[in-house]
Amino acid sequence: MKGTDIFRFSCITLLWLLLCWMVIASTPKITFMTIFVIIASGIIVFVPLYKKYLKNGRNKQQ
């Protein structure tokens, strides 16, 4: 990964963590639905990033 890719990945990660914190802070107690929303959003955000930057990046280097 290039430096710009690492910067983009870290910015998206920080934004996702901020949004997760906002979801947790806005609920009176943590329930299964809250945990499910956080895990599902993580999958939606990070699986395409993994496929684009990490998985395809290894194939290009070989």
Jmol script that loads the backbone (N, CA, C; Angstrom):
load data "model"
ATOM      1  N   MET A   1       0.830  -1.172   0.000  1.00  0.00           N
ATOM      2  CA  MET A   1       0.000   0.000   0.000  1.00  0.00           C
ATOM      3  C   MET A   1       0.882   1.245   0.000  1.00  0.00           C
ATOM      4  N   LYS A   2       0.447   2.216  -0.760  1.00  0.00           N
ATOM      5  CA  LYS A   2       1.154   3.491  -0.812  1.00  0.00           C
ATOM      6  C   LYS A   2       0.795   4.325   0.410  1.00  0.00           C
ATOM      7  N   GLY A   3       1.522   5.423   0.588  1.00  0.00           N
ATOM      8  CA  GLY A   3       1.264   6.313   1.709  1.00  0.00           C
ATOM      9  C   GLY A   3      -0.118   6.932   1.657  1.00  0.00           C
ATOM     10  N   THR A   4      -0.583   7.268   0.449  1.00  0.00           N
ATOM     11  CA  THR A   4      -1.917   7.855   0.332  1.00  0.00           C
ATOM     12  C   THR A   4      -3.004   6.842   0.658  1.00  0.00           C
ATOM     13  N   ASP A   5      -2.785   5.589   0.295  1.00  0.00           N
ATOM     14  CA  ASP A   5      -3.759   4.543   0.618  1.00  0.00           C
ATOM     15  C   ASP A   5      -3.839   4.321   2.125  1.00  0.00           C
ATOM     16  N   ILE A   6      -2.698   4.345   2.784  1.00  0.00           N
ATOM     17  CA  ILE A   6      -2.675   4.185   4.238  1.00  0.00           C
ATOM     18  C   ILE A   6      -3.393   5.354   4.905  1.00  0.00           C
ATOM     19  N   PHE A   7      -3.175   6.563   4.386  1.00  0.00           N
ATOM     20  CA  PHE A   7      -3.851   7.743   4.933  1.00  0.00           C
ATOM     21  C   PHE A   7      -5.363   7.632   4.759  1.00  0.00           C
ATOM     22  N   ARG A   8      -5.816   7.233   3.577  1.00  0.00           N
ATOM     23  CA  ARG A   8      -7.258   7.073   3.332  1.00  0.00           C
ATOM     24  C   ARG A   8      -7.860   6.002   4.233  1.00  0.00           C
ATOM     25  N   PHE A   9      -7.165   4.884   4.352  1.00  0.00           N
ATOM     26  CA  PHE A   9      -7.640   3.786   5.183  1.00  0.00           C
ATOM     27  C   PHE A   9      -7.737   4.222   6.643  1.00  0.00           C
ATOM     28  N   SER A  10      -6.748   4.948   7.127  1.00  0.00           N
ATOM     29  CA  SER A  10      -6.775   5.398   8.518  1.00  0.00           C
ATOM     30  C   SER A  10      -7.858   6.450   8.746  1.00  0.00           C
ATOM     31  N   CYS A  11      -8.096   7.334   7.785  1.00  0.00           N
ATOM     32  CA  CYS A  11      -9.173   8.328   7.927  1.00  0.00           C
ATOM     33  C   CYS A  11     -10.535   7.649   7.986  1.00  0.00           C
ATOM     34  N   ILE A  12     -10.764   6.680   7.130  1.00  0.00           N
ATOM     35  CA  ILE A  12     -12.037   5.950   7.135  1.00  0.00           C
ATOM     36  C   ILE A  12     -12.201   5.184   8.442  1.00  0.00           C
ATOM     37  N   THR A  13     -11.125   4.591   8.937  1.00  0.00           N
ATOM     38  CA  THR A  13     -11.174   3.870  10.205  1.00  0.00           C
ATOM     39  C   THR A  13     -11.507   4.807  11.355  1.00  0.00           C
ATOM     40  N   LEU A  14     -10.866   5.966  11.397  1.00  0.00           N
ATOM     41  CA  LEU A  14     -11.154   6.926  12.462  1.00  0.00           C
ATOM     42  C   LEU A  14     -12.588   7.439  12.401  1.00  0.00           C
ATOM     43  N   LEU A  15     -13.091   7.690  11.205  1.00  0.00           N
ATOM     44  CA  LEU A  15     -14.476   8.128  11.064  1.00  0.00           C
ATOM     45  C   LEU A  15     -15.444   7.040  11.509  1.00  0.00           C
ATOM     46  N   TRP A  16     -15.151   5.791  11.164  1.00  0.00           N
ATOM     47  CA  TRP A  16     -16.002   4.682  11.574  1.00  0.00           C
ATOM     48  C   TRP A  16     -15.991   4.532  13.097  1.00  0.00           C
ATOM     49  N   LEU A  17     -14.818   4.666  13.707  1.00  0.00           N
ATOM     50  CA  LEU A  17     -14.736   4.579  15.164  1.00  0.00           C
ATOM     51  C   LEU A  17     -15.501   5.717  15.834  1.00  0.00           C
ATOM     52  N   LEU A  18     -15.435   6.913  15.269  1.00  0.00           N
ATOM     53  CA  LEU A  18     -16.186   8.048  15.802  1.00  0.00           C
ATOM     54  C   LEU A  18     -17.689   7.783  15.725  1.00  0.00           C
ATOM     55  N   LEU A  19     -18.151   7.265  14.601  1.00  0.00           N
ATOM     56  CA  LEU A  19     -19.575   6.956  14.461  1.00  0.00           C
ATOM     57  C   LEU A  19     -20.011   5.838  15.413  1.00  0.00           C
ATOM     58  N   CYS A  20     -19.155   4.841  15.619  1.00  0.00           N
ATOM     59  CA  CYS A  20     -19.479   3.781  16.574  1.00  0.00           C
ATOM     60  C   CYS A  20     -19.574   4.349  17.982  1.00  0.00           C
ATOM     61  N   TRP A  21     -18.664   5.236  18.320  1.00  0.00           N
ATOM     62  CA  TRP A  21     -18.711   5.869  19.635  1.00  0.00           C
ATOM     63  C   TRP A  21     -19.997   6.677  19.797  1.00  0.00           C
ATOM     64  N   MET A  22     -20.412   7.374  18.747  1.00  0.00           N
ATOM     65  CA  MET A  22     -21.642   8.162  18.806  1.00  0.00           C
ATOM     66  C   MET A  22     -22.862   7.256  19.000  1.00  0.00           C
ATOM     67  N   VAL A  23     -22.872   6.102  18.339  1.00  0.00           N
ATOM     68  CA  VAL A  23     -23.988   5.157  18.501  1.00  0.00           C
ATOM     69  C   VAL A  23     -24.017   4.624  19.928  1.00  0.00           C
ATOM     70  N   ILE A  24     -22.864   4.268  20.458  1.00  0.00           N
ATOM     71  CA  ILE A  24     -22.801   3.726  21.816  1.00  0.00           C
ATOM     72  C   ILE A  24     -23.169   4.797  22.838  1.00  0.00           C
ATOM     73  N   ALA A  25     -22.709   6.027  22.619  1.00  0.00           N
ATOM     74  CA  ALA A  25     -22.984   7.101  23.574  1.00  0.00           C
ATOM     75  C   ALA A  25     -24.453   7.524  23.559  1.00  0.00           C
ATOM     76  N   SER A  26     -25.136   7.340  22.448  1.00  0.00           N
ATOM     77  CA  SER A  26     -26.523   7.798  22.357  1.00  0.00           C
ATOM     78  C   SER A  26     -27.529   6.784  22.893  1.00  0.00           C
ATOM     79  N   THR A  27     -27.095   5.568  23.137  1.00  0.00           N
ATOM     80  CA  THR A  27     -28.024   4.562  23.649  1.00  0.00           C
ATOM     81  C   THR A  27     -27.906   4.473  25.170  1.00  0.00           C
ATOM     82  N   PRO A  28     -29.019   4.297  25.875  1.00  0.00           N
ATOM     83  CA  PRO A  28     -28.947   4.217  27.337  1.00  0.00           C
ATOM     84  C   PRO A  28     -28.242   2.947  27.823  1.00  0.00           C
ATOM     85  N   LYS A  29     -28.399   1.853  27.095  1.00  0.00           N
ATOM     86  CA  LYS A  29     -27.678   0.630  27.445  1.00  0.00           C
ATOM     87  C   LYS A  29     -27.337  -0.118  26.158  1.00  0.00           C
ATOM     88  N   ILE A  30     -26.293  -0.902  26.225  1.00  0.00           N
ATOM     89  CA  ILE A  30     -25.848  -1.646  25.049  1.00  0.00           C
ATOM     90  C   ILE A  30     -26.670  -2.926  24.937  1.00  0.00           C
ATOM     91  N   THR A  31     -27.309  -3.090  23.782  1.00  0.00           N
ATOM     92  CA  THR A  31     -28.131  -4.273  23.536  1.00  0.00           C
ATOM     93  C   THR A  31     -27.528  -5.051  22.362  1.00  0.00           C
ATOM     94  N   PHE A  32     -28.138  -6.184  22.088  1.00  0.00           N
ATOM     95  CA  PHE A  32     -27.698  -6.992  20.952  1.00  0.00           C
ATOM     96  C   PHE A  32     -27.849  -6.217  19.646  1.00  0.00           C
ATOM     97  N   MET A  33     -28.900  -5.428  19.528  1.00  0.00           N
ATOM     98  CA  MET A  33     -29.128  -4.664  18.298  1.00  0.00           C
ATOM     99  C   MET A  33     -28.025  -3.629  18.084  1.00  0.00           C
ATOM    100  N   THR A  34     -27.571  -3.000  19.148  1.00  0.00           N
ATOM    101  CA  THR A  34     -26.476  -2.032  19.035  1.00  0.00           C
ATOM    102  C   THR A  34     -25.197  -2.718  18.569  1.00  0.00           C
ATOM    103  N   ILE A  35     -24.887  -3.838  19.165  1.00  0.00           N
ATOM    104  CA  ILE A  35     -23.690  -4.587  18.776  1.00  0.00           C
ATOM    105  C   ILE A  35     -23.815  -5.077  17.342  1.00  0.00           C
ATOM    106  N   PHE A  36     -25.007  -5.530  16.960  1.00  0.00           N
ATOM    107  CA  PHE A  36     -25.224  -5.987  15.586  1.00  0.00           C
ATOM    108  C   PHE A  36     -25.011  -4.865  14.579  1.00  0.00           C
ATOM    109  N   VAL A  37     -25.505  -3.677  14.892  1.00  0.00           N
ATOM    110  CA  VAL A  37     -25.339  -2.531  13.991  1.00  0.00           C
ATOM    111  C   VAL A  37     -23.860  -2.189  13.829  1.00  0.00           C
ATOM    112  N   ILE A  38     -23.101  -2.213  14.907  1.00  0.00           N
ATOM    113  CA  ILE A  38     -21.683  -1.891  14.843  1.00  0.00           C
ATOM    114  C   ILE A  38     -20.928  -2.936  14.028  1.00  0.00           C
ATOM    115  N   ILE A  39     -21.212  -4.200  14.250  1.00  0.00           N
ATOM    116  CA  ILE A  39     -20.532  -5.265  13.498  1.00  0.00           C
ATOM    117  C   ILE A  39     -20.924  -5.225  12.026  1.00  0.00           C
ATOM    118  N   ALA A  40     -22.199  -5.034  11.740  1.00  0.00           N
ATOM    119  CA  ALA A  40     -22.644  -4.984  10.344  1.00  0.00           C
ATOM    120  C   ALA A  40     -22.031  -3.788   9.617  1.00  0.00           C
ATOM    121  N   SER A  41     -21.962  -2.642  10.272  1.00  0.00           N
ATOM    122  CA  SER A  41     -21.353  -1.484   9.621  1.00  0.00           C
ATOM    123  C   SER A  41     -19.865  -1.701   9.399  1.00  0.00           C
ATOM    124  N   GLY A  42     -19.209  -2.376  10.327  1.00  0.00           N
ATOM    125  CA  GLY A  42     -17.791  -2.692  10.137  1.00  0.00           C
ATOM    126  C   GLY A  42     -17.570  -3.594   8.940  1.00  0.00           C
ATOM    127  N   ILE A  43     -18.436  -4.575   8.770  1.00  0.00           N
ATOM    128  CA  ILE A  43     -18.329  -5.461   7.614  1.00  0.00           C
ATOM    129  C   ILE A  43     -18.568  -4.691   6.324  1.00  0.00           C
ATOM    130  N   ILE A  44     -19.584  -3.838   6.331  1.00  0.00           N
ATOM    131  CA  ILE A  44     -19.910  -3.059   5.130  1.00  0.00           C
ATOM    132  C   ILE A  44     -18.782  -2.114   4.760  1.00  0.00           C
ATOM    133  N   VAL A  45     -18.105  -1.559   5.751  1.00  0.00           N
ATOM    134  CA  VAL A  45     -17.040  -0.587   5.488  1.00  0.00           C
ATOM    135  C   VAL A  45     -15.723  -1.274   5.140  1.00  0.00           C
ATOM    136  N   PHE A  46     -15.326  -2.277   5.913  1.00  0.00           N
ATOM    137  CA  PHE A  46     -13.957  -2.772   5.807  1.00  0.00           C
ATOM    138  C   PHE A  46     -13.749  -3.925   4.825  1.00  0.00           C
ATOM    139  N   VAL A  47     -14.767  -4.705   4.504  1.00  0.00           N
ATOM    140  CA  VAL A  47     -14.579  -5.791   3.534  1.00  0.00           C
ATOM    141  C   VAL A  47     -14.244  -5.249   2.138  1.00  0.00           C
ATOM    142  N   PRO A  48     -14.969  -4.253   1.622  1.00  0.00           N
ATOM    143  CA  PRO A  48     -14.560  -3.707   0.314  1.00  0.00           C
ATOM    144  C   PRO A  48     -13.176  -3.052   0.336  1.00  0.00           C
ATOM    145  N   LEU A  49     -12.834  -2.404   1.450  1.00  0.00           N
ATOM    146  CA  LEU A  49     -11.500  -1.812   1.552  1.00  0.00           C
ATOM    147  C   LEU A  49     -10.427  -2.889   1.558  1.00  0.00           C
ATOM    148  N   TYR A  50     -10.681  -3.982   2.277  1.00  0.00           N
ATOM    149  CA  TYR A  50      -9.735  -5.088   2.302  1.00  0.00           C
ATOM    150  C   TYR A  50      -9.544  -5.668   0.901  1.00  0.00           C
ATOM    151  N   LYS A  51     -10.657  -5.870   0.206  1.00  0.00           N
ATOM    152  CA  LYS A  51     -10.568  -6.432  -1.141  1.00  0.00           C
ATOM    153  C   LYS A  51      -9.828  -5.497  -2.089  1.00  0.00           C
ATOM    154  N   LYS A  52     -10.063  -4.200  -1.966  1.00  0.00           N
ATOM    155  CA  LYS A  52      -9.454  -3.246  -2.885  1.00  0.00           C
ATOM    156  C   LYS A  52      -7.971  -3.046  -2.609  1.00  0.00           C
ATOM    157  N   TYR A  53      -7.622  -2.786  -1.365  1.00  0.00           N
ATOM    158  CA  TYR A  53      -6.256  -2.393  -1.063  1.00  0.00           C
ATOM    159  C   TYR A  53      -5.339  -3.548  -0.679  1.00  0.00           C
ATOM    160  N   LEU A  54      -5.797  -4.470   0.123  1.00  0.00           N
ATOM    161  CA  LEU A  54      -4.904  -5.516   0.605  1.00  0.00           C
ATOM    162  C   LEU A  54      -4.867  -6.729  -0.313  1.00  0.00           C
ATOM    163  N   LYS A  55      -6.028  -7.253  -0.675  1.00  0.00           N
ATOM    164  CA  LYS A  55      -6.065  -8.465  -1.483  1.00  0.00           C
ATOM    165  C   LYS A  55      -5.555  -8.200  -2.897  1.00  0.00           C
ATOM    166  N   ASN A  56      -6.047  -7.159  -3.549  1.00  0.00           N
ATOM    167  CA  ASN A  56      -5.602  -6.827  -4.907  1.00  0.00           C
ATOM    168  C   ASN A  56      -4.190  -6.279  -4.921  1.00  0.00           C
ATOM    169  N   GLY A  57      -3.764  -5.641  -3.853  1.00  0.00           N
ATOM    170  CA  GLY A  57      -2.402  -5.121  -3.781  1.00  0.00           C
ATOM    171  C   GLY A  57      -1.381  -6.227  -3.762  1.00  0.00           C
ATOM    172  N   ARG A  58      -1.694  -7.348  -3.121  1.00  0.00           N
ATOM    173  CA  ARG A  58      -0.765  -8.486  -3.100  1.00  0.00           C
ATOM    174  C   ARG A  58      -0.668  -9.139  -4.477  1.00  0.00           C
ATOM    175  N   ASN A  59      -1.766  -9.197  -5.214  1.00  0.00           N
ATOM    176  CA  ASN A  59      -1.747  -9.795  -6.540  1.00  0.00           C
ATOM    177  C   ASN A  59      -0.942  -8.959  -7.516  1.00  0.00           C
ATOM    178  N   LYS A  60      -0.967  -7.650  -7.376  1.00  0.00           N
ATOM    179  CA  LYS A  60      -0.212  -6.769  -8.279  1.00  0.00           C
ATOM    180  C   LYS A  60       1.276  -6.848  -8.038  1.00  0.00           C
ATOM    181  N   GLN A  61       1.701  -7.114  -6.803  1.00  0.00           N
ATOM    182  CA  GLN A  61       3.122  -7.164  -6.476  1.00  0.00           C
ATOM    183  C   GLN A  61       3.778  -8.458  -6.947  1.00  0.00           C
ATOM    184  N   GLN A  62       3.018  -9.508  -7.136  1.00  0.00           N
ATOM    185  CA  GLN A  62       3.608 -10.799  -7.535  1.00  0.00           C
ATOM    186  C   GLN A  62       3.897 -10.854  -9.009  1.00  0.00           C
TER     187      GLN A  62
END
end "model"
wireframe off; spacefill off
backbone 0.3
color backbone group
